[in-house]
Amino acid sequence: MASLPQWVAGARPRTLPAAVAPVAVGTGSAQALGHSDLGLALLALLVSLSLQIGVNYANDYSDGVRGTDSGTVRVGPVRLVGQRLADPANVKLMAFLWFGVAALCGLTLVALSNAWILLLVGAAAIVAAWRYTGGEHPYGYRGLGEIMVFIFFGLVAVLGTTWTQAKALDLASWAGAVGVGAIACAILVVNNLRDIPGDTTSGKRTLAVRLGDARTRWLYAALLAIPLLTTVIAALVHPWSLLALGAAPLAAFAVQPVRGGALGRDLVPVIGRTGLYQLAFAALLTLGLVL
């Protein structure tokens, strides 16, 4: 029976900035467009956080029952199923409980904002969250995880948040969505970079496995640079968006060990650094959009 701290660790808290950042930027964009709503923003945040936690438990379950997480070479966060700390059925139940919370909050958000088109988008997000490593043909095992993260934790999360509040989008909305999505992808990329040895052994063909160690490190660096470029684009509409460039030192702080050849456990802190960069970027961009 897993302890409470192990269940919390299984939720992978270091990945949660990927859920907070898009809602912040989306709300800032709505304010720049003339109408933000704190209540709707909080509902969007609950949806985003619940999906992130749900997908983390779902990945733990699916990788665990497939044996992907059982290798001795794997490092990183607690694997509840892979390390036999919790019954697989309970981990699966936990995943679907969080998906249920996301669905309930999402339905409330859609109803209050009258943005019914997002109901289908939300359903697709839950299906995508499960099928990342679940189902017969998980797309995460085919190197497509980064694409789906970019879509759902970048474009959908930011633009959906903005649309429910302002019923409009502009160039800055799209630029912010691309920037946030790029950093969310970077979190997954460095996670998979760390797991290349174990994933190669288990047959999990992530994008990092397909690209190889050296090219994956370059991809990570490029993903951290993209938000700085999109900041300049956002500034064409809202000049104060340039405040987000202040997050650049944190990008350099995160990329240093990756470009320096860090391996295994030495890459674990990079996930936290990347999350910190994402939070700083989102906070500064949100402030710029509000101003």
N, C-alpha and C positions, 0 to 999 in steps of 0.2 A: 504494500500500500504506500503510495507516494505521499510525502509530507506536503504541508501547505507551501513551504518555500520551494519545493521541487515543482509543484503545480504552477506557481508564479514564474519560476524559471522557464518552464515549458511554454509559457505564453510569449517568451522571448522579448522582454521589455525594451531591449536595445533597438528593436525594429519599429517601435511605436511612433517615433518621430515621423515616419513615412505616412502615418495616418493623420497626424496633427497638422503637418505643414500644408497639405492641399486645402484643408478647410480654412486655415488662416488666410492663405493667399486668395482663395475664392471669395471670402468675405471682404477682404480689402478691395478686391476688384469690384465687388458689388457696391461698396461705399464710393469708389471712384466714379461709378456709373450713376450715382445719385440715390441709391436705396439699399441699405444693409439692414438686417434683422437679427438681433442677437439670439432670439429664441430659435429661429430656423438654423442659425449657425451652430448652436449647441446640439440640435438634433442631427445635423450633418456630421458633427464631430463624433457623436455616439455611433452613428452608422459606420463611419470610417474606422474607428477604434475596434468596434465589434467585428468587423470584417477582417481586420488585421490579426486580431487575437484568434478568431475562428480559423483562418487559413494557417496560422502557426500550429495550432493543435491538429488540424487536418493533415498537415505535412508530417508532423510527428507520427501520427497514426499510420498514414499510408506508407511512408518510408520504413516505418518499423515493421509492419506486417509483410512488406516485401523483402525485408532483410537488408535494406540499403544502409540502415544505421547501426547494424550489428557488428561491423568490422572494428578491429582493434586500432586501426590507423586513424579513425575518425576523431576529430577534436571539436571543441566549440561548446555550445550550450547543452543543457540537459536534454537527453532524448528519453522521454517517458516510456515509450514502447521499446525502442531499440535497446535500452539499458535494463528493461524488465522492471521498471520502477512502478508502473501502473498497468492495470488490465487494459488491453487494447480497446475493448468495448467501451470502457469508461472515457478513454481519450477521444474516441469517436463521438461519444455522446456529448462531451464537453465542446467539441468543435461545432456540432449542430445546435447546441444551446446558444452559442455565440452567434451563429448564423441566424438563429431565430430572433435574437435581440436586434441584430442588424435589420432583419426584415420588418420587425414591428416598428422600429424607429424610422425606417425608410418609408413605410406606408404612412405613418403619421406626418412625416415631412412632406411627402407628395400631396397628401390631402390638404394640409394647411397652406401649402404654397400653390396648390392647384396646378402643379406641373406633372400631369398624369403621364406624360411621355416617359418620364424618368422611372416609372414603375417597371417597364420592360428592361431598362438599363440596369436597375437594381437587381432584378432577377438574374440577368446575365452575369452580373458581378458575383453573385453567390455561386452560380454554376461554375464560373471560372475559378473561383477560390477553391472549390472542391476538386475540380479536375486538374489543378496544377500538378498534384502528385497522386490524385485518386482516380478511380475508374479503370477501365481496361487499357486505355491509351492516354496516359497522363502527358500533357504537353510539356511539362517541366523536364521530362526525361528525353525530350526531343530538341532541347535547346531553344524553346520558345517562351520560357518564363519571363525573360526581360521585356519582350514585346507586350505581354499581357499586363505586367506591372506598370509599364509606361502608359498603357491605355487606361487601366482602371485606377491606379494610384497617382496618375498624372492628369491626363486629359479629362476623364470622367469625374474624378473627385473635385478638381478645381472648377471646371466649367459647370458641373452640376451644382456645386455650392453657389456659384455666382448666379446661375439661371434661376434657382429657386427663390433667391432674394431680389434680384433686379430685373429678371425677365429680359435680359439683354447681355451681349458679350461684345468686347472690342479687342483690338490688337494686343493690348496689355494682358487681357484675360488669357488669350492663347499663348502669349510669350511666357506668362507665369506658369501656365499648365505644363508647357514643354520643359521649363527649368526644373520644376518640382518633380516631374516624371523622370527626368534624367538622373536626379540624385537618388530617387527611389530605385531605379535600375542599378545604380552604382552600389547600393547596399546589397542587392542580390548578387551582383557580380563579384564583390569581394568575399561574400559568403561562399559562393561557389568556387572562387579561386582557392580559398582555404581548403575546400573539400575535394579538390581535383584527385588526389591519390585514392581516397575512399570511393568516390563516384566512378572513377575509372575501373577499379576492381569490381564494383558491384554492377557495372553496366549502365549506370545513369549518365546519359549523354547530354549533360548540361551544355550551355553555350561555352562555358569556361573549358570544359573537357574538349569540345570541338575546336576551339581556337588554340588551345595550348596555353602554357603558363605565360610566356612572354607577351603574346598578343592580348591576353586578357588583362595584363597590367596596363598596357597602353589604352585599352578600351576603358578601364576604370578612370584613368587620368582624363580622357576625353569627355567622359560623362560628367566629371566634376567641373570641366571648363564650360560646358554648354550653358549652364544657368547664368554665367557671367555674360555670355553673348546675348542671351535672351533678355537680360536686364537692359542692355543698350536698346534693344528693340522696343521693350515696354516704355522706355524713357522717351521714345518718339511721340507717345501719346500722353504720358504722365511723367514729366521730367524728374520728379522726386523719386521715381523708381530707382534712380542711380544709387540710392542709399544701399541697395542690396549688394553693390560691389564691395561693401565693407566686410562681407563674409569671405572674401578671397583668401585672407590669411588662414582661415580654418580649412579651406580646400587644400592649401599647401601643406598644412599640418597633417591632414588625412592621407594625402598622396605620398608623403615622404617615405614611410615604411614600405608601401607597395612598390614604388619605383626602386627602393633600396633592396628588394629581393626577399622581404620577410616571408616566412613560410609557417604553416600550421598554426600553433597557438599564438604566435607573434602577430598573426593577422586578426585575431579576435578583437583587440582594442580598436582596430581600424573601423569596425562596424559602428562602434560607439562614436568615434570621431566623425564618421560620415553622417551619422544621425545628428550630431551637434552642428555640423555644417548646414545640414538641411533645415534645422530649426532656426539657425541664425539667418540664413538666406530668406526663409519664409517670413520671419519676424521683420527683417529690414525692408523686404519688398512690400509687405503688408503696410508697414508704417509709411513708406513712400507713396503707396496708392491712396492711403487715407489722406495724406497731406495734399 
